[in-house]
């Protein structure tokens, strides 16, 4: 399965011609997409108004929505310490949970956010090339 980070959804919504958006739009990828509850929250908080938020939510709910925090709090803290020990301080808790969710469930992450690169090197996060 492929977890799509909010960085890619936002670029997609803005029609930005970047590689990650191209991958998101590939028909074979659509059947593999998961949307994390954290990602859903990040997208909806940027909505202009309630009507816009409702349209965004409806669009994202065509994919399975998964809980990313809950049982992974201890594992996320472990990854945080691993990253800090490797010389990197994760400054976005949402990204820490998204990466941890992917690692714990063996999923691949599609992103365009350099914040995840230390998780690839240090924690073993798998990302779409």
BATI-292986 format. One record per residue (C-alpha): residue number from 0; residue in one letter; x, y, z. Coordinates in pm, 1 decimal. Layout:
N
<n=NUM, res=a, xx=X, yy=Y, zz=Z>
...
This chain:
129
<n=0, res=x, xx=0.0, yy=0.0, zz=0.0>
<n=1, res=x, xx=104.4, yy=360.5, zz=-57.3>
<n=2, res=x, xx=55.2, yy=634.3, zz=200.1>
<n=3, res=x, xx=39.3, yy=975.2, zz=32.8>
<n=4, res=x, xx=173.7, yy=1263.0, zz=240.0>
<n=5, res=x, xx=-5.8, yy=1596.8, zz=254.8>
<n=6, res=x, xx=287.8, yy=1754.7, zz=67.8>
<n=7, res=x, xx=184.8, yy=1555.4, zz=-241.5>
<n=8, res=x, xx=-189.2, yy=1612.9, zz=-198.3>
<n=9, res=x, xx=-128.8, yy=1987.6, zz=-171.5>
<n=10, res=x, xx=93.9, yy=1989.8, zz=-479.6>
<n=11, res=x, xx=-173.2, yy=1784.9, zz=-660.7>
<n=12, res=x, xx=-448.0, yy=2030.3, zz=-561.7>
<n=13, res=x, xx=-230.6, yy=2318.9, zz=-682.5>
<n=14, res=x, xx=-161.7, yy=2136.1, zz=-1010.3>
<n=15, res=x, xx=214.0, yy=2157.3, zz=-954.7>
<n=16, res=x, xx=404.5, yy=1960.4, zz=-1219.5>
<n=17, res=x, xx=631.4, yy=1759.8, zz=-989.0>
<n=18, res=x, xx=728.6, yy=1392.7, zz=-1004.4>
<n=19, res=x, xx=534.0, yy=1292.7, zz=-691.5>
<n=20, res=x, xx=211.1, yy=1436.5, zz=-835.2>
<n=21, res=x, xx=272.9, yy=1246.3, zz=-1158.2>
<n=22, res=x, xx=304.4, yy=924.8, zz=-957.7>
<n=23, res=x, xx=-10.9, yy=1001.4, zz=-757.7>
<n=24, res=x, xx=-202.5, yy=1040.7, zz=-1083.0>
<n=25, res=x, xx=-90.3, yy=706.7, zz=-1228.2>
<n=26, res=x, xx=-392.0, yy=473.4, zz=-1255.3>
<n=27, res=x, xx=-205.1, yy=176.3, zz=-1105.8>
<n=28, res=x, xx=-123.0, yy=380.7, zz=-794.7>
<n=29, res=x, xx=-484.9, yy=479.5, zz=-721.6>
<n=30, res=x, xx=-580.9, yy=128.7, zz=-606.4>
<n=31, res=x, xx=-293.4, yy=124.3, zz=-355.9>
<n=32, res=x, xx=-353.4, yy=460.5, zz=-182.5>
<n=33, res=x, xx=-418.9, yy=500.6, zz=190.1>
<n=34, res=x, xx=-496.7, yy=834.8, zz=353.1>
<n=35, res=x, xx=-385.9, yy=879.4, zz=711.5>
<n=36, res=x, xx=-606.7, yy=1058.2, zz=960.0>
<n=37, res=x, xx=-319.6, yy=1300.8, zz=1024.9>
<n=38, res=x, xx=-286.1, yy=1370.2, zz=652.2>
<n=39, res=x, xx=-661.9, yy=1425.3, zz=628.9>
<n=40, res=x, xx=-641.3, yy=1676.7, zz=914.4>
<n=41, res=x, xx=-345.8, yy=1858.2, zz=753.3>
<n=42, res=x, xx=-535.3, yy=1894.3, zz=424.9>
<n=43, res=x, xx=-865.0, yy=2001.3, zz=584.3>
<n=44, res=x, xx=-704.2, yy=2265.0, zz=805.7>
<n=45, res=x, xx=-594.1, yy=2445.6, zz=490.3>
<n=46, res=x, xx=-944.7, yy=2469.1, zz=345.4>
<n=47, res=x, xx=-1074.6, yy=2817.0, zz=267.8>
<n=48, res=x, xx=-1414.6, yy=2754.7, zz=427.5>
<n=49, res=x, xx=-1650.8, yy=2475.3, zz=533.5>
<n=50, res=x, xx=-1777.4, yy=2410.4, zz=181.0>
<n=51, res=x, xx=-1422.0, yy=2376.2, zz=51.6>
<n=52, res=x, xx=-1337.1, yy=2146.9, zz=343.1>
<n=53, res=x, xx=-1638.5, yy=1928.0, zz=263.4>
<n=54, res=x, xx=-1529.7, yy=1895.1, zz=-101.0>
<n=55, res=x, xx=-1172.7, yy=1809.5, zz=-0.9>
<n=56, res=x, xx=-1289.7, yy=1554.0, zz=253.1>
<n=57, res=x, xx=-1526.1, yy=1388.7, zz=5.5>
<n=58, res=x, xx=-1244.4, yy=1367.2, zz=-246.8>
<n=59, res=x, xx=-1003.8, yy=1206.4, zz=1.1>
<n=60, res=x, xx=-1264.0, yy=967.6, zz=143.7>
<n=61, res=x, xx=-1270.1, yy=779.1, zz=-185.3>
<n=62, res=x, xx=-956.8, yy=615.0, zz=-42.2>
<n=63, res=x, xx=-933.6, yy=415.4, zz=282.5>
<n=64, res=x, xx=-869.6, yy=639.7, zz=586.2>
<n=65, res=x, xx=-640.4, yy=486.4, zz=849.6>
<n=66, res=x, xx=-558.1, yy=585.3, zz=1207.7>
<n=67, res=x, xx=-188.9, yy=670.2, zz=1232.9>
<n=68, res=x, xx=-132.4, yy=768.3, zz=1594.6>
<n=69, res=x, xx=-298.6, yy=545.5, zz=1854.7>
<n=70, res=x, xx=-88.9, yy=236.9, zz=1914.4>
<n=71, res=x, xx=223.9, yy=381.6, zz=1750.9>
<n=72, res=x, xx=307.6, yy=647.9, zz=2010.5>
<n=73, res=x, xx=587.8, yy=443.6, zz=2170.5>
<n=74, res=x, xx=734.2, yy=342.8, zz=1833.0>
<n=75, res=x, xx=722.9, yy=704.8, zz=1712.0>
<n=76, res=x, xx=913.4, yy=814.2, zz=2022.2>
<n=77, res=x, xx=1169.7, yy=541.3, zz=1952.6>
<n=78, res=x, xx=1213.9, yy=669.9, zz=1596.4>
<n=79, res=x, xx=1247.7, yy=1024.3, zz=1729.5>
<n=80, res=x, xx=1534.6, yy=913.6, zz=1955.4>
<n=81, res=x, xx=1695.6, yy=721.2, zz=1667.7>
<n=82, res=x, xx=1678.8, yy=1030.0, zz=1448.9>
<n=83, res=x, xx=1812.8, yy=1255.1, zz=1723.1>
<n=84, res=x, xx=2097.7, yy=1009.0, zz=1780.5>
<n=85, res=x, xx=2170.6, yy=1029.5, zz=1408.4>
<n=86, res=x, xx=2198.7, yy=1407.5, zz=1427.7>
<n=87, res=x, xx=1850.7, yy=1500.6, zz=1306.8>
<n=88, res=x, xx=1569.5, yy=1648.4, zz=1514.0>
<n=89, res=x, xx=1226.9, yy=1582.7, zz=1361.7>
<n=90, res=x, xx=1043.3, yy=1912.2, zz=1394.6>
<n=91, res=x, xx=702.3, yy=1798.7, zz=1269.0>
<n=92, res=x, xx=529.5, yy=1540.9, zz=1489.0>
<n=93, res=x, xx=279.7, yy=1464.8, zz=1211.7>
<n=94, res=x, xx=562.7, yy=1356.8, zz=980.1>
<n=95, res=x, xx=709.5, yy=1140.7, zz=1256.1>
<n=96, res=x, xx=378.5, yy=954.6, zz=1293.7>
<n=97, res=x, xx=325.3, yy=924.6, zz=917.2>
<n=98, res=x, xx=671.7, yy=774.9, zz=871.5>
<n=99, res=x, xx=632.6, yy=548.3, zz=1174.1>
<n=100, res=x, xx=297.4, yy=422.2, zz=1046.2>
<n=101, res=x, xx=452.6, yy=332.7, zz=711.2>
<n=102, res=x, xx=745.2, yy=152.5, zz=873.9>
<n=103, res=x, xx=524.0, yy=-38.7, zz=1119.4>
<n=104, res=x, xx=284.7, yy=-157.8, zz=848.1>
<n=105, res=x, xx=536.2, yy=-213.3, zz=567.4>
<n=106, res=x, xx=380.8, yy=56.5, zz=350.6>
<n=107, res=x, xx=555.6, yy=287.4, zz=106.4>
<n=108, res=x, xx=537.8, yy=665.6, zz=141.0>
<n=109, res=x, xx=484.5, yy=904.7, zz=-148.7>
<n=110, res=x, xx=602.1, yy=1250.2, zz=-47.0>
<n=111, res=x, xx=780.0, yy=1563.8, zz=-164.3>
<n=112, res=x, xx=905.6, yy=1673.7, zz=176.3>
<n=113, res=x, xx=1275.5, yy=1653.2, zz=264.8>
<n=114, res=x, xx=1176.7, yy=1606.2, zz=630.4>
<n=115, res=x, xx=1132.5, yy=1232.8, zz=560.3>
<n=116, res=x, xx=1482.3, yy=1172.0, zz=420.7>
<n=117, res=x, xx=1643.0, yy=1109.8, zz=763.0>
<n=118, res=x, xx=1371.1, yy=853.0, zz=835.3>
<n=119, res=x, xx=1471.4, yy=674.5, zz=515.2>
<n=120, res=x, xx=1839.8, yy=668.9, zz=611.5>
<n=121, res=x, xx=1808.5, yy=606.4, zz=984.3>
<n=122, res=x, xx=1477.9, yy=424.4, zz=1041.2>
<n=123, res=x, xx=1429.5, yy=230.9, zz=719.2>
<n=124, res=x, xx=1129.3, yy=420.6, zz=580.5>
<n=125, res=x, xx=1050.0, yy=309.5, zz=225.7>
<n=126, res=x, xx=948.1, yy=575.2, zz=-25.6>
<n=127, res=x, xx=846.7, yy=573.0, zz=-389.4>
<n=128, res=x, xx=1141.7, yy=679.6, zz=-600.4>
